[in-house]
């Protein structure tokens, strides 16, 4: 059975994708517990910048095979038309950069700093790296923290809930530029619009990520990992985009558009979902031990992240309806706002605060809830297509 684009419907497998996602998350955590050596070896296979692991090679390979089947489907004539649609583009930028970072700060501050503070521990502290470029003395106060000496190394001791808050903020200022293409694809949205917004958000991050991060973190100027951002965008977006565009032109020129749609796309359809599931196994094999050791902490962090995701999705979806957008544009507009670029958030948290910090843990929780929650929102979109004019 095929859709209007010649792609095969995944039937039973696709219908129960949430079940497979949860199974793969469990398999990843189990792999990390049972065979930590394998997980550690795979995690060590990375591209390094200034002795810091920036891009995991196994995950980058999985993401390529997850993104390529989507990129190769895109007709760039549709992309050009989508770029001229000012309303969906303007709405996406407004939600992503004028609303989302600030709602994340307010929601996470309220729940972590007030509602769940007794559970987290009012006096619980976290040890994080001292901000780059600063030379401070032991005992010196910096923001909400104090410089302490740990095993001969100066660290900044901060309230634990504030460390979790920092991770949430990093998620809120990193709009998704990779996985959102999967959500747009699964919700039968406008691939051209999604791709245009991925490109625009990638460029906007180079300017706004550091500015909004420094402002919202409130602990001084946030050092922006420019190399990490550029490398991430190049690997997760540019590489599969170039490969998809080039191979599409070549295949259509050699075999014709009918063969491309009816045979080639039919072969590629299961690859995106398979690569997504394998990515989850890898991610959670790397971070599974941290999750197992902090089950209740995961819950305290997850609740504000879930509320934030649903709120931003609802805002984008409702505003799309009010502005008279078609469903094909409304679905990816809401999805782009709701999802996060967790790869960049995790890398930045580890770089700024340390891999064992509460901030890094919060970004990992972002991965934990992202896929099941976004799949639920995809299903919601598919069931509400009739709300929009076509």
Buried (B, 14 or more C-beta within 10 A) or exposed (E): EEEEEBBBEBEEEBEEBBEBBEBBBBBBBBBBEEEBEEBEEBBEBBBEBEEBBBBBBBBBBBBBBBBBBBBBBBEBEBBEBBBEBEBBBEBBBBBBBEBBBBBBBEBBBEBBBEEBBEBBEEEEBBBBBBBEEEEBEEEBEBEBBBBBEEEEEBBBBBBBBBBBBBBBBBBBBBBBBBBBBBBBBBBBBBBBBBBBBBBBBBEBBEEBBBEBBBBBBEBEBBBBBEEBBBBBBBBBBEBBBEBBBEBBEEBBEEEEEEBBBBEBBEEBBBBBBBBBBBBBBBBBBBBBBBBEEBEEBBEBBBBBBBBBBBBBBBBBBEBBBEBEBBBBBBBBBBBBBBBBBBBBBBBBBBBBBBBEBBBBBBBBBBBBBBBBBBBBBBBBBEEBBEEBEE
